[in-house]
Amino acid sequence: MSVQVYILIQTDVGKASSVAKAISQIAGVTLAEGVTGPYDVIMRAESPSMEELGRGVLSKVQAVPGITRTLTCPVTTY
């Protein structure tokens, strides 16, 4: 079983495309696309555990230049 999250990302003006491209290169990221609305990029990631997700994926996402704010939404499976 793995942990899955969606992360909604706000970027600096004009940076959505470069942020999405950089994020899509991070291991564990399964989707990274530009969107319109209050957020500029939405991404999906998965990892074997929440700890590994934080260390291996989220820390790298937060280091991408151009990101101003993120909102992490864990996926609940039924």
N, CA, C and O atoms as a MOPAC input file, in Angstrom:
PM7 MOZYME 1SCF
protein

 N      0.84600 1    -1.18800 1     0.00000 1
 C      0.00000 1     0.00000 1     0.00000 1
 C      0.88500 1     1.24300 1     0.00000 1
 O      1.93300 1     1.26800 1     0.64500 1
 N      0.46300 1     2.25100 1    -0.71300 1
 C      1.25700 1     3.47200 1    -0.78800 1
 C      0.42000 1     4.67700 1    -0.37300 1
 O     -0.81000 1     4.63800 1    -0.36100 1
 N      1.12600 1     5.73100 1    -0.03900 1
 C      0.50200 1     7.00700 1     0.30700 1
 C      0.44100 1     7.84200 1    -0.96200 1
 O      1.42300 1     7.93300 1    -1.69800 1
 N     -0.71800 1     8.45400 1    -1.22000 1
 C     -0.87700 1     9.29400 1    -2.39800 1
 C     -1.37900 1    10.65900 1    -1.96800 1
 O     -2.19600 1    10.77300 1    -1.05400 1
 N     -0.88500 1    11.69700 1    -2.63500 1
 C     -1.31300 1    13.06500 1    -2.33700 1
 C     -1.46900 1    13.85300 1    -3.62400 1
 O     -0.79500 1    13.59400 1    -4.62100 1
 N     -2.37400 1    14.82100 1    -3.58000 1
 C     -2.42400 1    15.87700 1    -4.58000 1
 C     -1.84800 1    17.10800 1    -3.90700 1
 O     -2.10000 1    17.35100 1    -2.72700 1
 N     -1.08300 1    17.87700 1    -4.64200 1
 C     -0.54900 1    19.12500 1    -4.10800 1
 C     -0.95500 1    20.24500 1    -5.05700 1
 O     -0.66300 1    20.20400 1    -6.25200 1
 N     -1.62800 1    21.23700 1    -4.50400 1
 C     -2.03900 1    22.41800 1    -5.24700 1
 C     -0.95700 1    23.47000 1    -5.04000 1
 O     -0.54000 1    23.72400 1    -3.91000 1
 N     -0.50600 1    24.07600 1    -6.12200 1
 C      0.66900 1    24.94000 1    -6.05800 1
 C      0.37300 1    26.31500 1    -6.64700 1
 O     -0.18300 1    26.42900 1    -7.74000 1
 N      0.74600 1    27.34600 1    -5.91600 1
 C      0.71900 1    28.70800 1    -6.43400 1
 C      2.15600 1    29.07300 1    -6.79000 1
 O      3.09800 1    28.72700 1    -6.07800 1
 N      2.30200 1    29.78200 1    -7.91300 1
 C      3.64200 1    30.14900 1    -8.37900 1
 C      3.74400 1    31.65800 1    -8.59000 1
 O      2.74200 1    32.37400 1    -8.59300 1
 N      4.97000 1    32.11500 1    -8.76500 1
 C      5.18900 1    33.49200 1    -9.19600 1
 C      4.56000 1    33.65600 1   -10.58400 1
 O      4.42100 1    32.68100 1   -11.32200 1
 N      4.18800 1    34.86300 1   -10.93100 1
 C      3.58300 1    35.14500 1   -12.23300 1
 C      4.50300 1    34.66400 1   -13.36000 1
 O      5.69400 1    34.97200 1   -13.38600 1
 N      3.91800 1    33.89800 1   -14.29100 1
 C      4.66800 1    33.41800 1   -15.44300 1
 C      5.53600 1    32.20200 1   -15.20100 1
 O      6.27700 1    31.79600 1   -16.09700 1
 N      5.47000 1    31.60700 1   -14.02100 1
 C      6.35500 1    30.48900 1   -13.68000 1
 C      5.66300 1    29.12600 1   -13.70000 1
 O      6.32100 1    28.10900 1   -13.48000 1
 N      4.35500 1    29.07600 1   -13.95700 1
 C      3.61900 1    27.80400 1   -13.85500 1
 C      4.21600 1    26.72200 1   -14.75000 1
 O      4.38300 1    25.58400 1   -14.31300 1
 N      4.53100 1    27.05700 1   -15.96700 1
 C      5.05600 1    26.06700 1   -16.90800 1
 C      6.40300 1    25.50800 1   -16.46100 1
 O      6.61200 1    24.29500 1   -16.49200 1
 N      7.30800 1    26.37700 1   -16.05100 1
 C      8.63000 1    25.90100 1   -15.62700 1
 C      8.54500 1    25.11600 1   -14.31700 1
 O      9.29000 1    24.15600 1   -14.11800 1
 N      7.64100 1    25.52300 1   -13.42700 1
 C      7.44900 1    24.78900 1   -12.17000 1
 C      6.89500 1    23.39700 1   -12.46400 1
 O      7.40000 1    22.41100 1   -11.92800 1
 N      5.86800 1    23.30000 1   -13.30400 1
 C      5.28600 1    21.99700 1   -13.63900 1
 C      6.32300 1    21.08600 1   -14.28000 1
 O      6.38100 1    19.89500 1   -13.97400 1
 N      7.13800 1    21.63900 1   -15.16300 1
 C      8.17500 1    20.84100 1   -15.82200 1
 C      9.20100 1    20.33400 1   -14.81400 1
 O      9.58500 1    19.16500 1   -14.85600 1
 N      9.64400 1    21.19800 1   -13.91600 1
 C     10.63400 1    20.79600 1   -12.90700 1
 C     10.06100 1    19.73800 1   -11.96400 1
 O     10.74100 1    18.77200 1   -11.61900 1
 N      8.82600 1    19.92400 1   -11.55700 1
 C      8.19400 1    18.97600 1   -10.62700 1
 C      8.01200 1    17.61500 1   -11.27400 1
 O      8.17500 1    16.58800 1   -10.61500 1
 N      7.67700 1    17.59600 1   -12.55400 1
 C      7.43600 1    16.31900 1   -13.23200 1
 C      8.68500 1    15.44400 1   -13.28100 1
 O      8.58300 1    14.24000 1   -13.51600 1
 N      9.85400 1    16.02800 1   -13.06500 1
 C     11.11700 1    15.28100 1   -13.07700 1
 C     11.45800 1    14.65300 1   -11.72400 1
 O     12.41100 1    13.88000 1   -11.62900 1
 N     10.70400 1    14.97000 1   -10.69200 1
 C     10.98600 1    14.45900 1    -9.34300 1
 C     10.44900 1    13.03500 1    -9.21500 1
 O      9.29600 1    12.77000 1    -9.55300 1
 N     11.28000 1    12.12900 1    -8.73100 1
 C     10.86000 1    10.74100 1    -8.52900 1
 C      9.67800 1    10.69100 1    -7.55400 1
 O      9.69800 1    11.34100 1    -6.50900 1
 N      8.66300 1     9.92400 1    -7.90200 1
 C      7.47400 1     9.79800 1    -7.07200 1
 C      6.32500 1    10.66400 1    -7.54800 1
 O      5.18300 1    10.45000 1    -7.14200 1
 N      6.60600 1    11.64100 1    -8.40400 1
 C      5.56500 1    12.50100 1    -8.96400 1
 C      4.95400 1    11.77500 1   -10.15900 1
 O      5.66700 1    11.38700 1   -11.08500 1
 N      3.63300 1    11.59200 1   -10.13700 1
 C      2.95700 1    10.87400 1   -11.21600 1
 C      2.20800 1    11.81000 1   -12.15800 1
 O      1.79600 1    11.39500 1   -13.24200 1
 N      2.02600 1    13.07100 1   -11.75800 1
 C      1.30800 1    14.04200 1   -12.57100 1
 C      1.72000 1    15.44000 1   -12.15000 1
 O      1.83900 1    15.71700 1   -10.95600 1
 N      1.93700 1    16.31300 1   -13.10000 1
 C      2.19600 1    17.73000 1   -12.81500 1
 C      1.70700 1    18.52700 1   -14.01200 1
 O      2.27700 1    18.43700 1   -15.09900 1
 N      0.64900 1    19.30700 1   -13.81300 1
 C      0.04500 1    20.05200 1   -14.91500 1
 C     -0.32900 1    21.45700 1   -14.48400 1
 O     -0.69200 1    21.69600 1   -13.33300 1
 N     -0.23500 1    22.37600 1   -15.42400 1
 C     -0.69800 1    23.73200 1   -15.18600 1
 C     -2.21700 1    23.77600 1   -15.21700 1
 O     -2.84300 1    23.08700 1   -16.02300 1
 N     -2.81000 1    24.58000 1   -14.34900 1
 C     -4.26600 1    24.73200 1   -14.28800 1
 C     -4.59100 1    26.22100 1   -14.15300 1
 O     -3.70400 1    27.04000 1   -13.91100 1
 N     -5.87000 1    26.55800 1   -14.31200 1
 C     -6.29600 1    27.93000 1   -14.08700 1
 C     -7.13000 1    27.98900 1   -12.82000 1
 O     -7.68400 1    26.98000 1   -12.38300 1
 N     -7.21600 1    29.15700 1   -12.24100 1
 C     -7.95400 1    29.33400 1   -10.99900 1
 C     -7.02700 1    29.83800 1    -9.91700 1
 O     -6.00100 1    30.45000 1   -10.21400 1
 N     -7.37600 1    29.58800 1    -8.65600 1
 C     -6.55500 1    30.10900 1    -7.55900 1
 C     -5.18100 1    29.43700 1    -7.45800 1
 O     -4.27200 1    29.98200 1    -6.83300 1
 N     -5.02700 1    28.26300 1    -8.06700 1
 C     -3.73300 1    27.57800 1    -8.08100 1
 C     -3.23000 1    27.52400 1    -9.50800 1
 O     -4.02000 1    27.58100 1   -10.45100 1
 N     -1.92400 1    27.41400 1    -9.67300 1
 C     -1.30000 1    27.44900 1   -10.99000 1
 C     -0.87800 1    26.08100 1   -11.49600 1
 O     -0.83100 1    25.84500 1   -12.70300 1
 N     -0.57200 1    25.18000 1   -10.57300 1
 C     -0.12300 1    23.82800 1   -10.92500 1
 C     -0.78000 1    22.85300 1    -9.95900 1
 O     -0.92500 1    23.14000 1    -8.77000 1
 N     -1.17400 1    21.69600 1   -10.48200 1
 C     -1.62700 1    20.60900 1    -9.61700 1
 C     -0.72300 1    19.42300 1    -9.89500 1
 O     -0.37300 1    19.15200 1   -11.04400 1
 N     -0.35300 1    18.72800 1    -8.85300 1
 C      0.48900 1    17.54900 1    -9.01300 1
 C     -0.04300 1    16.41500 1    -8.16700 1
 O     -0.76400 1    16.62600 1    -7.19200 1
 N      0.32500 1    15.21800 1    -8.55400 1
 C     -0.00700 1    14.03500 1    -7.77400 1
 C      1.28400 1    13.27000 1    -7.54500 1
 O      2.12800 1    13.16700 1    -8.43600 1
 N      1.42800 1    12.73500 1    -6.34400 1
 C      2.62700 1    11.97200 1    -6.00900 1
 C      2.24600 1    10.77400 1    -5.16900 1
 O      1.19900 1    10.75900 1    -4.52100 1
 N      3.10500 1     9.77000 1    -5.18400 1
 C      2.90300 1     8.62500 1    -4.30400 1
 C      4.24100 1     8.11700 1    -3.79400 1
 O      5.28700 1     8.30400 1    -4.41500 1
 N      4.16700 1     7.46600 1    -2.63800 1
 C      5.35900 1     6.97100 1    -1.96400 1
 C      4.93600 1     5.83700 1    -1.03200 1
 O      3.76600 1     5.75500 1    -0.65800 1
 N      5.86300 1     4.96800 1    -0.65500 1
 C      5.50100 1     3.85500 1     0.23100 1
 C      4.99900 1     4.28900 1     1.61400 1
 O      4.20300 1     3.57700 1     2.22700 1
 N      5.45100 1     5.44300 1     2.11200 1
 C      5.02100 1     5.90000 1     3.43600 1
 C      4.97600 1     7.42800 1     3.46800 1
 O      5.56700 1     8.09300 1     2.61800 1
 N      4.27300 1     7.96900 1     4.44900 1
 C      4.18700 1     9.42500 1     4.58900 1
 C      5.56700 1    10.01200 1     4.88600 1
 O      5.89900 1    11.09400 1     4.40400 1
 N      6.35800 1     9.30900 1     5.66900 1
 C      7.71200 1     9.78700 1     5.98500 1
 C      8.56100 1     9.88400 1     4.72600 1
 O      9.24400 1    10.88700 1     4.51600 1
 N      8.52600 1     8.85200 1     3.88600 1
 C      9.29000 1     8.86900 1     2.64400 1
 C      8.74800 1     9.91500 1     1.67900 1
 O      9.50700 1    10.52600 1     0.92700 1
 N      7.44500 1    10.12000 1     1.70100 1
 C      6.84100 1    11.14600 1     0.85900 1
 C      7.37400 1    12.52300 1     1.24600 1
 O      7.73400 1    13.32500 1     0.38400 1
 N      7.42000 1    12.78600 1     2.54300 1
 C      7.92800 1    14.07200 1     3.02000 1
 C      9.38700 1    14.27900 1     2.69100 1
 O      9.78600 1    15.34800 1     2.22900 1
 N     10.18600 1    13.24900 1     2.93200 1
 C     11.63200 1    13.34900 1     2.69000 1
 C     11.98100 1    13.32900 1     1.20900 1
 O     12.79500 1    14.12300 1     0.73700 1
 N     11.35400 1    12.41400 1     0.48600 1
 C     11.77000 1    12.18200 1    -0.89100 1
 C     11.08100 1    13.03900 1    -1.93000 1
 O     11.67000 1    13.34100 1    -2.96800 1
 N      9.83500 1    13.44100 1    -1.67100 1
 C      9.09500 1    14.17200 1    -2.68400 1
 C      8.80300 1    15.60600 1    -2.24800 1
 O      9.19000 1    16.55300 1    -2.93300 1
 N      8.12900 1    15.77200 1    -1.12400 1
 C      7.68400 1    17.10000 1    -0.71600 1
 C      8.83400 1    18.07100 1    -0.49300 1
 O      8.73400 1    19.24200 1    -0.85900 1
 N      9.91000 1    17.60600 1     0.09400 1
 C     11.05000 1    18.50600 1     0.32100 1
 C     11.64800 1    18.97100 1    -1.00300 1
 O     12.10500 1    20.10900 1    -1.10700 1
 N     11.65000 1    18.10400 1    -2.01600 1
 C     12.17800 1    18.48900 1    -3.32700 1
 C     11.21900 1    19.43100 1    -4.04600 1
 O     11.65400 1    20.36100 1    -4.72400 1
 N      9.91600 1    19.19500 1    -3.90100 1
 C      8.93400 1    20.07700 1    -4.51800 1
 C      9.07100 1    21.48200 1    -3.94400 1
 O      9.07600 1    22.45600 1    -4.69700 1
 N      9.18000 1    21.59900 1    -2.63200 1
 C      9.25800 1    22.90600 1    -1.99700 1
 C     10.53800 1    23.66000 1    -2.34900 1
 O     10.61400 1    24.87300 1    -2.15600 1
 N     11.53500 1    22.95400 1    -2.85900 1
 C     12.79500 1    23.59500 1    -3.24500 1
 C     12.77900 1    24.09900 1    -4.68700 1
 O     13.72600 1    24.75700 1    -5.11600 1
 N     11.71800 1    23.80200 1    -5.44200 1
 C     11.64800 1    24.24400 1    -6.83900 1
 C     11.47600 1    25.76200 1    -6.87700 1
 O     10.57400 1    26.28900 1    -6.22400 1
 N     12.31000 1    26.46900 1    -7.61800 1
 C     12.19700 1    27.92700 1    -7.72200 1
 C     10.87200 1    28.33800 1    -8.37100 1
 O     10.40900 1    27.69800 1    -9.31500 1
 N     10.27200 1    29.40700 1    -7.85400 1
 C      9.03900 1    29.93700 1    -8.42600 1
 C      7.78400 1    29.56900 1    -7.65700 1
 O      6.72000 1    30.13400 1    -7.90600 1
 N      7.89100 1    28.62500 1    -6.72000 1
 C      6.72500 1    28.22600 1    -5.92500 1
 C      6.56000 1    29.21800 1    -4.77100 1
 O      7.51600 1    29.51500 1    -4.05500 1
 N      5.34700 1    29.72200 1    -4.60200 1
 C      5.08200 1    30.65700 1    -3.51000 1
 C      4.26100 1    30.03000 1    -2.39000 1
 O      4.35000 1    30.45900 1    -1.24000 1
 N      3.45200 1    29.00600 1    -2.72300 1
 C      2.59900 1    28.38900 1    -1.69700 1
 C      2.13000 1    27.02400 1    -2.18400 1
 O      1.90500 1    26.82300 1    -3.37800 1
 N      1.98400 1    26.08100 1    -1.24300 1
 C      1.46000 1    24.76100 1    -1.58600 1
 C      0.36500 1    24.35900 1    -0.60400 1
 O      0.33300 1    24.81400 1     0.53900 1
 N     -0.52900 1    23.49800 1    -1.07900 1
 C     -1.56500 1    22.90800 1    -0.23700 1
 C     -1.56400 1    21.41700 1    -0.53700 1
 O     -1.84400 1    21.01000 1    -1.66500 1
 N     -1.25000 1    20.59800 1     0.46300 1
 C     -1.14800 1    19.15400 1     0.29300 1
 C     -2.47000 1    18.50900 1     0.69700 1
 O     -2.99900 1    18.76900 1     1.77700 1
 N     -2.99800 1    17.65600 1    -0.19600 1
 C     -4.28100 1    16.99400 1     0.01800 1
 C     -4.06600 1    15.48600 1    -0.07500 1
 O     -3.96900 1    14.95400 1    -1.18100 1
 N     -3.98800 1    14.77800 1     1.06100 1
 C     -3.82200 1    13.33100 1     1.02300 1
 C     -5.03800 1    12.65100 1     0.39000 1
 O     -6.17100 1    13.09700 1     0.57300 1
 N     -4.79900 1    11.58200 1    -0.34700 1
 C     -5.85700 1    10.82800 1    -0.98500 1
 C     -6.35400 1     9.75000 1    -0.02100 1
 O     -5.56200 1     9.00900 1     0.56100 1
 N     -7.66100 1     9.67800 1     0.13700 1
 C     -8.27000 1     8.64700 1     0.95300 1
 C     -8.89000 1     7.60600 1     0.02700 1
 O     -9.70100 1     7.94400 1    -0.83500 1
 N     -8.51200 1     6.34700 1     0.20400 1
 C     -9.09400 1     5.29600 1    -0.62500 1
 C    -10.13900 1     4.54200 1     0.17700 1
 O     -9.98400 1     4.33100 1     1.37900 1
 N    -11.18700 1     4.14700 1    -0.49000 1
 C    -12.29200 1     3.43200 1     0.16500 1
 C    -12.39200 1     2.03200 1    -0.35100 1
 O    -13.26200 1     1.27500 1     0.08200 1

